[in-house]
Amino acid sequence: MKASPTRKTLKKVDLNQRENRFHQKGTIIWLTGLSGAGKTTVSIALENALFEQNALVTLLDGDVVRTGLNSDLGFSAEDRKENIRRIGEVARLLAQQAFVVIVAFISPFRDDRDWVRNSMDNGRFIEVFVDCPLAVCESRDTKGLYKKARKGEIQDFTGISSPYEPPLSPEIHLNTAEDTVEECIEQIIRHLTKTDVFKKI
């Protein structure tokens, strides 16, 4: 019977080993856009599409994280910055375990999104601009948030009383006012295939 390995001979499983095992590259797919632009819809459809192809994938949604990890934060510029910093750290840690991490957050400020990008190695952060005219976003507003923001009942609401800074050079630019969810998913998967995030797709 072989002797058990000692602590000195054991090494942590590294990212390269994980990526070779799962045939994918640890990557963050960061969806940004106004409330109502379609980030959650696209991200859920993307998660399902990749899961069906046996990808190791997880989804971090802004609304869900706000009620848990970041429940102590408000919507001031400082709190929005901290919100993105925390979720960026979580996403980075998961990507370092070879996960493909889908992040769906308004994330209105370029500097905050760029901070997450710069924390990742080149090619491991994919910014997806979920673009949709404000009027269309308002027409989709089933919760009535835009109406409340225009009445002044909600302060610091992105697109109304707080600015949104669209990406200048996103890897993927979706137009959800014109394209179907299926077309959006096809566009994202084409990019993932072209950039070798998945070797099996």
Secondary structure, 3 states (H helix, E strand, C coil): CCCCCCCCCCCCCCHHHHHHHHCECCEEEEEECCCCCCHHHHHHHHHHHHHHCCCCEEEEEHHHHHHCCCCCCCCCHHHHHHHHHHHHHHHHHHHCCCCEEEEECCCCCHHHHHHHHHCCCCCCEEEEEEECCHHHHHHCCCCCHHHHHHCCCCCCCECCCECCCCCCCCCEEEECCCCCHHHHHHHHHHHHHHCCCECCC
